[in-house]
Structures are given as C-alpha cells and as structure tokens.
Amino acid sequence: MRLFIGLDVSLAKTAICVVSEHGKIVREAEIASEPEVLSRWLYGLDRRIAMVGLEAGPLSQWLHRGLIEAGLDAVLMETRQVKGAVKAMPIKTDRRDAEGIARLLHLGWFRPVHCKSVSAQETRAVLGARKAIQQNMIALEMSLRGLLRNFGLKVGAISRGQFEARIRDLTDSNLMLETTTAPMLRARASLRLELAALEKQVRQLAQEDSVCRRLMTMPGIGAVVALTFRAAVDDPTRFRTSKRIGPWVGLTPARNQSGERDVSSGITKAEDVSLRRALCQAATVMMNRGRSTWLRTWGAQLAHRRGRKIAMVALARRIAVILHRIWVDGTTFQPDAAPKIA
C-alpha cells in the first residue's frame, strides 16, 4: 500500500499525518524538526512511501534537502495553495494542517516549489543581512528627525555623509538633546560601517560570478539586482521559456472571472517579493537615469501611451525576461537590437 505523508513544520516540532492510497489516515505523530529524526521515523513505516510533502518555508527547505539526501521522495508545496486548501477546515491545528497537506498530496492538487541550492541560500542571506542593516539605519535617521522636530529643529534635505554633522549642529546648544542623540548617532555610525563592509562583499560576489557580470551589462542592473535575480531563479533551466519569468515573479495582471464577470486588476504579486522589488527599482533607474537603449525607448513609448506606472511594471517584467535569456544563452545585453525571446 502506497502512503502519502504530510509534514506541518514548526521550529521545534513537526506534525506528521500518514494517509493511505485509499484516503484513510494510517498514522499520526509529532516529532522533532530534524532531518535525521524525520528520516528515521519515516523509514520505520512498514509500507511503501509514495511522497512526502512540506509547505514551503525557511525551515522546510533545510528539512527537504535532508529528506532528499536520505533517499525519500520529498516535495515542497506552494504556500498560497496549501493555505487556501486548509483554510476550509473549521478548526486549525498543526495536526489538521498535516492532514490537509497529506490529502493534497493524495489528490495530486498541489504545485511543487523549487528548493534553492545552498549557494543561492547563502547569497540570499548576505543580501538579507545588507537589507536589514540598511533598514535599521534608515529607521534611526527617521527617529532622529522626528525627535528633533518636536523642538522645531528641522534637519531638512541632507546627504548621508553630512547627516551626523547636521544633527550635532542642531543640538549644540541643548545638553539634554545632545545626551539623547549621541547614542543614536554612535549606533548609526556603527551601522554605516557594517553596511559599507557588506556592500563591498556584495560587489565582490557579483564580480566573481560570470553570470552576474553578464547580467550587469544591462543598464540599471547593479550588483544587488544581479545577485538577487541569480539567487531567486537559481536554476534557469526550470523555466521552459523565458516568458514564464513574468508570471512567476508576479508581474502579470491578476484576473477574476466568473460567469458574466471578468475583472483584470493589478499584478498578482506572486513568489519572491525581494526580486519583484529589485526589478521595479532597476526599471525606475533605467527610465530616469539609464543611457539610451532600445529597451529604454520602448519603456518611454509605453509610458506615453499607457502611463508611467503601467510602463514601469511592464519594463520590470521585460527586464526579467531578457536577464533570463542572457543567462541561458551566455550572451550580454545588446543596447541597439532587441533579442529574440523564446
């Protein structure tokens, strides 16, 4: 008898539900979220394992890799689809979620998610650390501005290099404000140093990677965007055509059709939000500061016909398609001629 096994993963424990090929629950358990422990428990089952399913998430990628290395047929399942299916249950528990995942496997009604390689996850970790430090530094700056605004002290438009001097100049005559802002300025200075070190590491990673160097031949694509695209896609061969990148990254219009009703709304915003944001930033740079190319001309013409916002999204989608084509073909960006996209 073939078994379909659903795993609902949490930080400490994983709920397991085993469903037979006839749809009956054979066994349920809750064990530690460790790949060795899970593999040992699963191999303890007497019957043939058809498939093991996990909802995609940070910890589940590590567990999925361990189960695959142990020789089990494991699959990562799309989060949106799993949540939509288990939401129908009136009571939500880890045990019920594991049962829902097992039944989705049994029915075959799931969408597999690519498990990223270790190198891609390491790159994403570096980019995530850079983003976290950058956001904390910006938050400190905004807190300083808000703190001084209560006393009528306006920082105004100032460069990052002159920010600390401007704050010290405004608080020079007030001992209490000097005492309050000094530790925040020291924390900001420390974050700036760490951010500069990470920026240097990101640029070095991009320069050492042949794929990133080719991606950066496109105007508007810097080290951060190139590494974000490379880490998110990971394996370009998993897309049958380059045009599938647009829907995958969530840059295509959403549609809601039922009977006589057929509504096309904003973009779907599926998959990787960091990649989607990076592509939109690259499109903005290309439109506003990039050098003249056929792609920028195409975006400007579309903005004239359909509006700037729609043009930015369309340009971001087309950038993703061309970057994938560059990666697959081993070529560089040609500013004078549009490539043939398959």
N, C-alpha and C positions, 0 to 999 in steps of 0.2 A: 504494500500500500504506500502510495506517494504522500509525502507530508509537505504542507506549506506553513512556514514558520514566520510569525510577525514579531518584531522586536520594537518595543517602545523604550527608547534610550533616555535616561536621565543621568545626572552627574555621578551618583553613587550606585544606583540600581537600574537594572534593565528588566522590564516586564516581558515575559515570553508567552506567546499563545501558539499552540500547535494544532493545525486544522488538517483533517484528512482530505483525500481527494473527493470524498462524498459530502464534504461540508460540515462534518461533525468535529467538535472540539475534543481532541485526544488528550491534551495535557496543558497545564498552565503552571508557570513558576515565576519567581523573581530572584535574580542572582546579580552578582557584582558586575559592573560595567567594565570588564576587562576582556580583551580578545581571547586570551588563553583559557579563562574560565568559561566563556561562552562556547568556544570550540569544543572543550572537553564535555560540557553538558550536552551539546547538540549531537556529538558523536556517540553519546550514551544512549540515544534513541535507537530502538531495535529496527525501525523501518527506514526505507529509502527516503532521503530528503530531496524534495523537488526543487525548492527555492527558499532562501532566507531573505526577508525584506526589512529594511530600515528606512525610516523617514530621514531625508537629507538634513544635515545639520553639522555644526562644528565637531562634535564628539563622534558622530556616526561615521564620518569619513575615516577616522582612525580605526574604529571598530571594523568597518567594511574592509579596509586593507588587511587587517589581521585575519578576518574570516576567509578572505580570498587566498591569503598565503597558507591557511590551514587546509585548503582544498575544498572549501564549501562554495556552492553557487549562491553568492550573495548579491543583492541589488539595492541601490539607493533609489528611493522613490520621491517624486516631486512633492514638496511641502504643501503647495496650494491644493493639489489634488487630494492628498491624504486628509488635510484639514476639512476640505469640502465634504469628503465621504463620512468621516467620523463625527462631523457636526450634527448629523441626523440622529445620533444616539441621545436620548434624553438625559442620561447621566454620564458625565465624563470622568473617567479614572484611567490610570495607567493600564490597568488590566483590560478595560474596554478598548482603549486605543490600540493595544497589541492585537486584540481580536479583530479590530477593524482593518489593520494592516494585513493580517493573515488572510482575511476574506478577500481583500483587494487582490492579493497575490493569487488566490484560488480562482477568482473570476478572470484574472488577466487584465483588469481595468486599472492600469497604472502606467505612469510614464517614467522610464528609467532616467536617472540623472548621472552625468559623467562624474566619476570620482577623480579629483585632480591629483596629479603626481606630487611627490614630496617636494621637488624643486619649485613647482608652482605655488604650493602652500607656503614655502619659505619666502618666496618673493612677495606674496600677499602679506605675510607677517611683517616684513620690512616696510611695505607701503602703509600698512595699518598703523604701525608704530609712528611713522612720519606724520600721518594724518592726525593721530591722537595728540601728539605734541603740538602740532600746528594749531589745532582747535583749542587746546588749553592756553596757548599763548595769546590767541585772539580773545578768548574769554577774559583773561587777565587785563588785557588792554581795554576792553569794553567796561569791565568793572571799575577800572581807574577813571575812565571818562565819566561814568555815572556817579562815582563817589565825589568827584570834584565839581560836577555840575550842580550838586546841591548847594554849593557855596558860591555859585555864579562864576566859577572858573571854567572856561571853555578851552579845551585842548585844540579843537579845530583840525583842519586837514594838515597832517604832518607825516613825514616819511618814517619808516620803521627805525632808521638809524638815528633820527633826531627825537624820537618819542620820549626816551628817558630824560634827555636834557630839558625837554619842554615841561614834563611833569615836575622836575626838580625846580625849574624856574617859577612855576605857578605856586608851588608850596613853600617857597623860600622864606616867606615872612610868617609862616604859621607852624609852630613847633609841633602841635598835635597832628596836623596833616602830614608833616614830614615823617613823624613816627609811624603814622598809619600806612603811608605809601611806600616807605623804604623796603619793608619785607616783600611787598608785591613786586617792586622793581627788581629786587635781587632774584626772586623766583622767575620773573620774565627773562632776565639776563641769562640765567642758567638754561631755561628752555630754548632760548635763541642759540646758545652754543650747541646743545644737543640736536636741535633741528638742522643746524649747519652741517654737523657731522653726518646725520642721516641723509641729507641732500647730496653730500659728496659720495656717500655709499651708493645711493640710487643712481647717480650719474655714472659711477664706475661700473655698476652691474649692467647698465644699458650699453655702455661702450664695449664691454667684454662679450656681449651677446651678439652674434652675427644677425639674428632675426631682428632684434631691436634696432640695430644700426640701419638695416634696410627700411624698417618702418619709419624711422626718423627722417628719411629723405623727403617725406611729405611735409609741406609747410603746416605749422600748427601742432605737429606731433613732437613732443619733447620726451625726455627720459621717463617721466612719471606716466604719461599716457601710453607709451610704448610698452613699458613693463606691466601696466595694468591690463592692457589688451592681451599680451602674451600669457600672463598668469591666468586670466579668466578663460581664454579659449583653450590653452594648454595643448590640445591635440587638434590641429586644423583639419585632419582627415575625417573627423567625426561629423563634419558638415558635408553633405553630398554636393551642394553647390554653395558658392559664396553668398548668393542672395538669401540664404537661410539665416545669415547672421542677424539681419534686421529684426525679424520676428523673435529670434532667440533672445536678443538683448532688450526687447520690449520697446522698440522704437517704431512700431507699426500701429495704425489706428485700431482701437477696440471696436467690436461690433456686437450689438444685442438685437437679434432678430427673432420674432415670434409672431406667426400669423401675418396680419397686415402691418405689423410694427417692425420697422427695420431702422435702427439708430446706429450711426457711426459716431463715436465720441473721441476722446483723447487717446493717447498712446496706451498700450497695455501695461507698461512698466513691469514686465516680467523679468525674471532672472536677476542678474548682477547689477545692483544699483550703483556701485562704485564705477563699473565700466561704463554704464549709461551716462553718469555724470561726467566722466573723463572725456567721453566722445562729444558731449554737448559743449564742454569747455574748449575742446580742440576746434569745433565748428565755429565757436564765437571768436576765437583767436584768428582763425583763417579769414573770417568775414571782415574783421575790424583791423587786423594788423598784418595779415599774411601777404606775401608777394603775389603778384598777378599770375594766376594759372587758369587752365580751363575749368577746374573744379570751383574756384572762387567765382569765376564769371557765371557758371551755372547757378551757384547759390544766390548771387546778386540778381540774376534774372528771375529766379523763382520768388525771391523776396519782393520784387517789384510787382509780380502778378498775384501772389497769394498772401503776402505779409511776411514780416521779419520772423515772427515766432515759428510759423509753419516751415519757413525756409531753414531755420536753424536745426529743427528736428530732422528734416529731410536730408540736410547736409551731413549731420551726425550719422545718420543711417548709411548714407553713401560712403562716408569715410570708413566706417566699419567694414563694408563690403570690399572696398579697394584694399584696405590693410590685409584682409584675409587673402585676397588674390595675390598681393605682393608676397605674403608668407608662403603660399602654396607654390607659386611659380618661381620663387627665388629671384625676383626682379627688384627694381627700385621704382620710385614714383617718377612718372614722366609728366612734366608740367605742361607740355604742348599738345598732348594727344590723350584722349580718354581710352582706357584699356577695354578689351572685350571681356565682359563678365559672364562666367558660366554659372 
